């Protein structure tokens, strides 16, 4: 009798591990539904997809745990990981940059959420420190096209940004779209700068958006017209208290968080719904373009999301095609997030994608060089 009790005591830790394993398998499987599930149906897959990298790592650990103990339970997590291989392949890139990039690249583009150039001094107490650091970085990269999200411009005397950037950059043609203006000296929005001629500028407004919008800019590159989309989609609008809660939520001793968790889930739910509506607008504009497109922006959502699947349909992802390693672009309080993208029409070939580890914002800038494929050249189609 005592032996049976002793055997039961030895088994309960494994039963607990198996129970937890099944929970995390279920969570990972549900996250796989996010790209196909509109948030108006349910936002549960979208919320789980937001932490997909964590769920993936946990299931890998469960696979190893059971394999080391020679238990067939390892198949639960292993098969689940294999089912979602297509999602996993959106998270990392093992592509090698094109060896002959320097001789075949037609242009280089940078996309960067600059967080208002630290105009409110989150990072530095020095006036213009971050603005000047961002401009110096961009100048060092010598891009042909620059897409800024969370762009800020004052006026000629209060926190100017357009004039100082044009003064040091070869990209002197620009298209600025303001989603919000306060008085005559605070302008918030998006900006696209380019060294190429601009032949059309249009703004794209989202219904019920407070501080999010899009613009597209038609530029002429070697007699070809390319449409450059620049978007900033709905953010979750986490406060510092929200980020603190997220960082503490794994603490078993933490208590009194029920109110904070409800607030966070509400903010996530609301943001998922708005981004889905905005993504539909973006997709419509892309499909109506008569020219090859490049889509730059802060989507505020991961590659495992409904938003990414909607916008990236029939487009190439520069990171997956010409980048390497993990694609994390968010430098804030949440890990493993790739939410900034450079997508492109198939008539354009991505050659070399790079994430730049500079700390001037809560996002990392990303860049890519492109070549024009023969079938996209106007002179060859005449």
Secondary structure, 3 states (H helix, E strand, C coil): CHHHHHHHHHHHHHHHHHHHHHHHHHHHHHHCCHHHCCCCCCCHHHHHHHCHHHHHHHHHHHHHHHHHCCCCCHHHHHHHHHHCHHHHCCCEEECCCCCCHHHHCCEEEEEEECHHHHCCCCCCCCCCHHHHHHHHHHHHHCCCEEEEEEEEECCCCCCCCHHHHHHHCCCCEEEEEEEEEECCCEEEEEEEEECCEEEEEEEEECCCCCCCEEEEEEEEECCEEEEEEEEECCCCCCCHHHHHHHHHCCCCCCCCCHHHHHHHHHHHHHHHHHHHHHHHHHHHHHHCCCCEEEEEEECCCCCCCHHHHHHCCCCEEHHHHHCEEECCCECCCCCCCCCEEEEECCCEEEEEEEEECCCCCCECEEEEEEEECHHHCHHHHC
